[in-house]
Amino acid sequence: MKKLLDINTWIALSLAAHPQHKAARQWFKRTPIAAGELLLCRPAEMGFLRLITQERVMKQCGVQALSNDEALTFLARVCTDPAVATVDEVTTTRNLWLKLGMSPQPSPNVWMDAYLAALAITLDAEMVTFDQGFKSYTRHGLKLVLLAP
């Protein structure tokens, strides 16, 4: 089954010094994953690159932020894993994303989660995350794999 990983899950899986690395690796080791089943979408790539080049984020992992050049090299290495496949948005994703992003309150942090949930639903993929907030999307058909920290 295809699995769309949240940005922080990609970081936790990729950085040994990340506080949630052990939990991410345990999930990875116990989950049968065939070639091309770990999906990486463009917004997640951008978020991944943005976060691993931020001093504040990387300091929490006990390492220096990567330069943009280093981050691109790091991402390229992640993408050489046969399990990893990049994926594009399908035509029905946008409408579902906008529906999932609706809120009567200003909620700027909802947009990316709503997009990733919509993409996972439209791709019929599991959403793999540490973020409890994704539970709200299960009523819309999201298959959620919630990792424990």
Contacts in CASP RR format, 6 or more apart in sequence:
PFRMAT RR
TARGET T0000
AUTHOR 0000-0000-0000
METHOD contacts of the structure
MODEL  1
MKKLLDINTWIALSLAAHPQHKAARQWFKRTPIAAGELLLCRPAEMGFLR
LITQERVMKQCGVQALSNDEALTFLARVCTDPAVATVDEVTTTRNLWLKL
GMSPQPSPNVWMDAYLAALAITLDAEMVTFDQGFKSYTRHGLKLVLLAP
1 37 0 8 1.000
1 125 0 8 1.000
1 126 0 8 1.000
2 36 0 8 1.000
2 37 0 8 1.000
2 39 0 8 1.000
2 123 0 8 1.000
2 124 0 8 1.000
2 125 0 8 1.000
2 126 0 8 1.000
3 31 0 8 1.000
3 33 0 8 1.000
3 37 0 8 1.000
3 38 0 8 1.000
3 39 0 8 1.000
3 125 0 8 1.000
3 126 0 8 1.000
3 127 0 8 1.000
3 128 0 8 1.000
3 145 0 8 1.000
4 39 0 8 1.000
4 41 0 8 1.000
4 44 0 8 1.000
4 87 0 8 1.000
4 116 0 8 1.000
4 119 0 8 1.000
4 120 0 8 1.000
4 123 0 8 1.000
4 125 0 8 1.000
4 126 0 8 1.000
4 127 0 8 1.000
4 128 0 8 1.000
5 13 0 8 1.000
5 38 0 8 1.000
5 39 0 8 1.000
5 40 0 8 1.000
5 44 0 8 1.000
5 128 0 8 1.000
5 129 0 8 1.000
6 44 0 8 1.000
6 113 0 8 1.000
6 116 0 8 1.000
6 127 0 8 1.000
6 128 0 8 1.000
6 129 0 8 1.000
6 130 0 8 1.000
6 131 0 8 1.000
6 134 0 8 1.000
7 44 0 8 1.000
7 47 0 8 1.000
7 48 0 8 1.000
7 51 0 8 1.000
7 112 0 8 1.000
8 20 0 8 1.000
8 51 0 8 1.000
8 129 0 8 1.000
8 130 0 8 1.000
8 131 0 8 1.000
9 24 0 8 1.000
9 128 0 8 1.000
9 129 0 8 1.000
9 130 0 8 1.000
9 147 0 8 1.000
10 40 0 8 1.000
10 44 0 8 1.000
10 48 0 8 1.000
10 78 0 8 1.000
11 18 0 8 1.000
11 48 0 8 1.000
11 51 0 8 1.000
11 52 0 8 1.000
11 57 0 8 1.000
12 18 0 8 1.000
12 19 0 8 1.000
12 20 0 8 1.000
12 21 0 8 1.000
12 23 0 8 1.000
12 24 0 8 1.000
12 130 0 8 1.000
13 21 0 8 1.000
13 24 0 8 1.000
13 25 0 8 1.000
13 28 0 8 1.000
14 74 0 8 1.000
14 78 0 8 1.000
15 21 0 8 1.000
15 52 0 8 1.000
15 61 0 8 1.000
15 63 0 8 1.000
17 61 0 8 1.000
17 62 0 8 1.000
17 63 0 8 1.000
18 24 0 8 1.000
18 61 0 8 1.000
19 60 0 8 1.000
19 61 0 8 1.000
19 149 0 8 1.000
20 130 0 8 1.000
20 147 0 8 1.000
20 149 0 8 1.000
23 130 0 8 1.000
23 147 0 8 1.000
23 148 0 8 1.000
23 149 0 8 1.000
24 147 0 8 1.000
27 128 0 8 1.000
27 145 0 8 1.000
27 147 0 8 1.000
33 83 0 8 1.000
34 83 0 8 1.000
35 82 0 8 1.000
35 83 0 8 1.000
35 85 0 8 1.000
36 82 0 8 1.000
36 83 0 8 1.000
36 84 0 8 1.000
36 85 0 8 1.000
37 83 0 8 1.000
37 85 0 8 1.000
38 81 0 8 1.000
38 83 0 8 1.000
38 84 0 8 1.000
38 85 0 8 1.000
39 85 0 8 1.000
39 86 0 8 1.000
39 87 0 8 1.000
39 123 0 8 1.000
39 125 0 8 1.000
40 78 0 8 1.000
40 79 0 8 1.000
40 84 0 8 1.000
40 85 0 8 1.000
40 86 0 8 1.000
40 87 0 8 1.000
41 86 0 8 1.000
41 87 0 8 1.000
41 88 0 8 1.000
41 89 0 8 1.000
41 116 0 8 1.000
41 119 0 8 1.000
42 86 0 8 1.000
42 88 0 8 1.000
42 89 0 8 1.000
43 112 0 8 1.000
43 115 0 8 1.000
43 116 0 8 1.000
44 116 0 8 1.000
45 75 0 8 1.000
45 86 0 8 1.000
47 112 0 8 1.000
48 75 0 8 1.000
49 68 0 8 1.000
49 71 0 8 1.000
49 72 0 8 1.000
49 75 0 8 1.000
51 57 0 8 1.000
52 58 0 8 1.000
52 65 0 8 1.000
52 66 0 8 1.000
52 71 0 8 1.000
52 74 0 8 1.000
53 65 0 8 1.000
53 66 0 8 1.000
53 67 0 8 1.000
53 68 0 8 1.000
53 71 0 8 1.000
54 65 0 8 1.000
55 64 0 8 1.000
55 65 0 8 1.000
57 65 0 8 1.000
58 64 0 8 1.000
58 65 0 8 1.000
58 66 0 8 1.000
59 65 0 8 1.000
66 74 0 8 1.000
78 84 0 8 1.000
79 86 0 8 1.000
87 119 0 8 1.000
87 123 0 8 1.000
89 119 0 8 1.000
90 119 0 8 1.000
90 122 0 8 1.000
90 123 0 8 1.000
92 122 0 8 1.000
93 115 0 8 1.000
93 118 0 8 1.000
93 119 0 8 1.000
93 122 0 8 1.000
94 118 0 8 1.000
96 118 0 8 1.000
96 121 0 8 1.000
96 122 0 8 1.000
96 140 0 8 1.000
97 114 0 8 1.000
97 115 0 8 1.000
97 118 0 8 1.000
97 119 0 8 1.000
99 118 0 8 1.000
99 140 0 8 1.000
100 114 0 8 1.000
100 117 0 8 1.000
100 118 0 8 1.000
100 137 0 8 1.000
100 140 0 8 1.000
101 107 0 8 1.000
101 110 0 8 1.000
101 111 0 8 1.000
101 114 0 8 1.000
103 110 0 8 1.000
113 131 0 8 1.000
113 133 0 8 1.000
113 134 0 8 1.000
113 137 0 8 1.000
114 137 0 8 1.000
116 127 0 8 1.000
116 134 0 8 1.000
117 127 0 8 1.000
117 134 0 8 1.000
117 137 0 8 1.000
117 140 0 8 1.000
117 142 0 8 1.000
119 125 0 8 1.000
120 126 0 8 1.000
120 127 0 8 1.000
120 142 0 8 1.000
120 143 0 8 1.000
121 137 0 8 1.000
121 140 0 8 1.000
121 141 0 8 1.000
121 142 0 8 1.000
124 143 0 8 1.000
125 143 0 8 1.000
126 143 0 8 1.000
126 144 0 8 1.000
126 145 0 8 1.000
127 134 0 8 1.000
127 137 0 8 1.000
127 142 0 8 1.000
127 143 0 8 1.000
127 144 0 8 1.000
127 145 0 8 1.000
128 145 0 8 1.000
128 147 0 8 1.000
129 144 0 8 1.000
129 145 0 8 1.000
129 146 0 8 1.000
129 147 0 8 1.000
130 146 0 8 1.000
130 147 0 8 1.000
130 148 0 8 1.000
130 149 0 8 1.000
132 146 0 8 1.000
134 142 0 8 1.000
134 144 0 8 1.000
134 146 0 8 1.000
135 144 0 8 1.000
135 146 0 8 1.000
137 144 0 8 1.000
138 144 0 8 1.000
END
